[in-house]
Amino acid sequence: MTATTIATTARLDTFLSAELADPESSWSIGVSGAIAEFFREPDEPQAHRDDATYTLATERGAIRIVRHSDVVPVAIESLSRNRRYWQQRVALCLPERVAVMAGRGVVTELGADTDSIRDHERHHLRFDLGLAIAHVDACVRTGDPQLIELLRDCCGRSLLNDARAATQAIIAQSPHRVFTSRLGRIEVYAPIPRHATPTGPHTHFLPRLLGRPAPWARLIPESQVACLDVYPANPLRTGSGGERAFDAKRHARFQNVLKDWGAAAYVAEKQRIEAWVRAGAVPENCDLTGGRLARTGRRVALRQLAQTEPVTEGLRDWRRAVEGD
């Protein structure tokens, strides 16, 4: 299977069910500069499923995942600044023509949020922030009369250019943030933090980053758009960002996902480096050319070998040659 293959329903259902059941997995909808992220603790509720969706709601946030026959999952590994670590995700993609949302460029009142995940918020009003993101509607939802009046005054104007009062009021009052795509929605109920990023569900809004492609976006197949991202638990980091002893089972689970849904060239480069290291090859005698994808594959492979096979002879020389360690 390649990264451009539509997932079988059974395989994707198994993956989503497993990740939703794992409290250390997390999820996001959005783009660089505007993103909603969902996390949960082990003692918070687990997801329930019907024929069309998976839904999970806690006191701090909620997620609904919509099952779709055109989903293309893309498994991605990327580098962390710390040379011990790497990052991993599965981008759930749709064709651009299917993924398109409203793409509004001005603040817009959308009426009562009848699709709210929790029943008691369905009479609250939803306002599109007008960030002009083609495949994500970034909104806030509120029942507060004063905030509703202020947001109505800003309708038809750009939040980024001439609706500063709305931005300040949103930060001060922390209405629910509701980000939706064709693959679901994430609702964040927790207050907007003034300083450090919280460990639970939260949003980021950084206008200077809007429209800037993420480094891993080059791995998304042409004509596809990432509509929901899944972050399976990292084998070296906890869900709150702390360190843990290397978890070999979690690592092996994601490597199986990578083989199914990762970029074939990336997986092949990792396998090539692993084979050379295990065979005792000398870095200077091996072909280490290639573009950014190959370089990332080599570095991630060596970081992972340092955890799975730390006493392999020559591994330190390889890491010194590839990463300068």
Order of alpha helices (4+ residues) and beta strands (2+ residues): alpha-beta-beta-beta-beta-beta-beta-beta-alpha-beta-beta-beta-alpha-alpha-beta-beta-beta-beta-alpha-alpha-alpha-alpha
